[in-house]
Amino acid sequence: MKVTANQAPDLDDECVVIENPDGLTGTFTKFGDEVFAWCAESGVDVDLITKWYNDGNYSAWRVRDEKQRMLFIIKWS
């Protein structure tokens, strides 16, 4: 996982940006584990691209399949 310096990365149309919970060290790891667990249970193939901070914590996830991407957006956005 690449962490950028408070700057959103260049993303393509397969990427979804979601807001992460703000918290102490390990908060993102717990949140990321929840996302991956939900994806596994829901049959959504996802890759974590990056995370960053810009007046809030954000992460970018790549979901190549359009139908799976819509499920991901409904759940996590």
C-alpha positions in Angstrom: 0.0 0.0 0.0 1.4 3.4 -1.0 0.6 6.4 1.3 0.6 9.7 -0.4 1.6 13.0 1.1 -1.8 14.6 1.8 -2.6 14.6 -1.9 -5.2 12.6 -3.7 -3.7 10.3 -6.4 -4.6 10.2 -10.0 -7.3 7.6 -10.4 -9.1 5.9 -13.3 -12.8 5.2 -13.7 -12.5 1.8 -12.0 -11.5 3.5 -8.7 -13.8 4.4 -5.9 -12.8 6.9 -3.2 -14.3 6.4 0.3 -13.9 8.3 3.5 -12.2 6.3 6.2 -12.8 6.6 10.0 -10.5 9.0 11.7 -8.7 7.6 14.6 -5.6 6.2 16.3 -3.0 4.0 14.7 -4.7 0.7 13.6 -8.1 2.3 12.9 -7.5 2.1 9.1 -6.2 -1.4 9.4 -9.4 -2.5 11.2 -11.6 -0.5 8.7 -9.6 -2.1 5.7 -10.1 -5.5 7.2 -13.9 -4.9 7.4 -14.0 -3.7 3.7 -12.0 -6.8 2.6 -14.2 -9.1 4.6 -17.4 -7.6 3.2 -16.0 -7.9 -0.3 -15.1 -11.5 0.2 -18.6 -12.3 1.5 -20.3 -10.3 -1.3 -18.2 -11.6 -4.1 -16.6 -8.2 -4.9 -13.1 -8.3 -6.3 -11.3 -5.2 -4.9 -7.8 -3.9 -4.6 -6.7 -1.1 -2.2 -4.8 1.5 -4.3 -3.8 4.1 -1.7 -4.9 6.2 1.3 -4.3 9.8 2.1 -5.4 12.7 4.4 -6.9 15.9 3.1 -9.3 17.4 5.7 -10.4 13.8 6.3 -9.1 10.3 5.8 -9.7 8.8 2.4 -8.8 5.6 0.5 -9.0 4.6 -3.1 -10.2 1.1 -4.1 -10.1 -0.4 -7.6 -13.1 -2.5 -8.5 -12.8 -3.6 -12.2 -16.3 -5.1 -12.7 -19.0 -2.4 -13.1 -21.7 -4.3 -11.2 -19.4 -5.1 -8.4 -18.3 -1.4 -8.3 -21.9 -0.3 -7.9 -22.4 -2.7 -4.9 -19.2 -1.4 -3.4 -20.3 2.2 -3.9 -23.7 1.5 -2.3 -22.1 -0.1 0.7 -19.1 2.1 1.4 -19.9 5.6 0.0 
